[in-house]
Amino acid sequence: MPVASSGGFTQLRYLVSPRFFAEGRYEGTDSPTGGFVRDGVLLLGYGPAHNSRRTLEDVIQHSPQTTNTMNLQFTVAY
């Protein structure tokens, strides 16, 4: 389901080492079914190679009640 951003977000990234990082983001999204929602994302990432990374994130969504969604992702880019 597509969602539209509110046009901006606030993000903070902390580099623990050249390969390991932590990130926090706060943004607003608007979906056709759920209306406007604010959410926060806490993320830990690790880059085992120059063109790949693993990320673990927790999406904290505030829509009538607070929900958490955990995501694990492995990304490879060329």
C-alpha positions as CSV (number, residue, x, y, z in Angstrom):
1,M,0.0,0.0,0.0
2,P,1.5,3.4,-1.0
3,V,1.9,6.1,1.6
4,A,3.0,9.7,1.2
5,S,5.5,11.5,3.4
6,S,4.6,14.7,5.1
7,G,7.5,16.3,3.2
8,G,10.1,16.1,6.0
9,F,11.6,14.1,8.8
10,T,14.2,14.5,11.5
11,Q,17.1,12.0,11.5
12,L,20.1,11.4,13.7
13,R,22.9,9.0,12.7
14,Y,25.7,8.0,15.0
15,L,28.8,6.1,13.6
16,V,30.1,3.7,16.2
17,S,32.8,2.6,13.8
18,P,33.2,2.7,10.0
19,R,31.0,-0.3,9.6
20,F,28.5,-0.1,12.6
21,F,26.0,2.7,13.0
22,A,22.8,3.6,14.9
23,E,20.0,5.8,13.6
24,G,16.9,7.4,14.9
25,R,14.2,9.0,12.7
26,Y,10.9,10.8,13.4
27,E,8.5,11.4,10.5
28,G,4.9,11.8,9.4
29,T,3.2,9.7,6.7
30,D,-0.3,9.8,5.2
31,S,-1.9,6.6,4.0
32,P,-5.3,6.4,2.2
33,T,-6.8,4.1,4.8
34,G,-5.1,5.2,8.0
35,G,-4.9,8.9,7.6
36,F,-2.0,11.0,8.9
37,V,0.3,9.1,11.3
38,R,3.5,10.1,13.1
39,D,6.1,7.4,13.6
40,G,9.6,6.9,14.9
41,V,12.3,4.5,13.8
42,L,15.2,3.2,15.8
43,L,17.8,1.3,13.7
44,L,21.0,-0.5,14.1
45,G,23.1,-1.2,11.0
46,Y,26.3,-3.1,10.2
47,G,28.1,-3.1,6.8
48,P,30.0,-6.4,6.4
49,A,31.3,-5.2,3.0
50,H,31.5,-2.0,1.1
51,N,28.3,-2.6,-0.9
52,S,26.1,-4.4,1.6
53,R,24.6,-3.9,5.0
54,R,22.4,-5.6,7.6
55,T,19.9,-3.5,9.5
56,L,17.6,-4.2,12.4
57,E,14.9,-1.6,12.9
58,D,11.9,-1.0,15.2
59,V,9.2,1.2,13.8
60,I,7.1,2.8,16.5
61,Q,3.8,4.1,15.1
62,H,1.4,6.4,16.9
63,S,-2.0,6.0,15.4
64,P,-4.8,5.8,17.9
65,Q,-2.6,3.4,19.9
66,T,1.2,2.8,19.8
67,T,2.4,-0.2,17.9
68,N,5.9,-1.6,17.3
69,T,7.1,-3.4,14.1
70,M,10.5,-5.1,14.0
71,N,12.2,-5.5,10.6
72,L,15.5,-7.3,9.7
73,Q,16.9,-6.5,6.3
74,F,20.0,-7.5,4.3
75,T,20.8,-5.2,1.5
76,V,23.3,-5.7,-1.4
77,A,23.9,-2.9,-4.0
78,Y,26.0,-2.9,-7.2
